[in-house]
Amino acid sequence: MTTPRKAADCENMDQVRVEIDRVDDAILDLVAERFSYVDRAWQLKKNTHEATVPWRIRQVIDRVEARAKERDLPPELAVALWRQMIGWFIQYEEEKLAKRGEPKD
Ligand SMILES: C=C(O[C@@H]1C=C(C(=O)O)C=C[C@H]1O)C(=O)O
């Protein structure tokens, strides 16, 4: 495996795009890992209305916003990405919970 090239060391667009593809692969792997926990979350929930947990959404968004600021990433970008992702995950959980129905006990 080749050593990643720092942004400032890229001398042409091919080099930039190689690194962007590398980072995209890493992001995708992490989103897949996050998804595996969301996929477990709905199984542990008891009721169909539990897909949306406002206090937890707030907590996740606040953490991401703070971390983005620390990393000099525009916080609006991080918040928009996470809102989109969480919205998708909530819909996924809702569909899974609705299909399963209420547990017997
Ligand atoms: C994963 C959960 O389910 C939902 C998805 C969340 C997320 O993707 O971070 C957060 C809150 C919930 O609305 C959870 O309850 O923590």
PDBQT file of the ligand as one rigid body, heavy atoms in Angstrom, charges set to zero:
ROOT
HETATM    1  C1  LIG A 201     -29.461   4.706  17.035  1.00  0.00    +0.000 C 
HETATM    2  C2  LIG A 201     -30.564   5.198  17.592  1.00  0.00    +0.000 C 
HETATM    3  O1  LIG A 201     -31.741   5.376  16.852  1.00  0.00    +0.000 OA
HETATM    4  C3  LIG A 201     -32.004   6.617  16.171  1.00  0.00    +0.000 C 
HETATM    5  C4  LIG A 201     -30.851   6.991  15.337  1.00  0.00    +0.000 C 
HETATM    6  C5  LIG A 201     -29.886   7.818  15.828  1.00  0.00    +0.000 C 
HETATM    7  C6  LIG A 201     -28.559   7.951  15.148  1.00  0.00    +0.000 C 
HETATM    8  O2  LIG A 201     -28.444   7.551  13.971  1.00  0.00    +0.000 OA
HETATM    9  O3  LIG A 201     -27.606   8.419  15.801  1.00  0.00    +0.000 OA
HETATM   10  C7  LIG A 201     -30.116   8.557  17.000  1.00  0.00    +0.000 C 
HETATM   11  C8  LIG A 201     -31.293   8.499  17.664  1.00  0.00    +0.000 C 
HETATM   12  C9  LIG A 201     -32.429   7.662  17.212  1.00  0.00    +0.000 C 
HETATM   13  O4  LIG A 201     -33.466   8.495  16.713  1.00  0.00    +0.000 OA
HETATM   14  C10 LIG A 201     -30.636   5.554  19.021  1.00  0.00    +0.000 C 
HETATM   15  O5  LIG A 201     -31.755   5.563  19.583  1.00  0.00    +0.000 OA
HETATM   16  O6  LIG A 201     -29.584   5.837  19.630  1.00  0.00    +0.000 OA
ENDROOT
TORSDOF 0
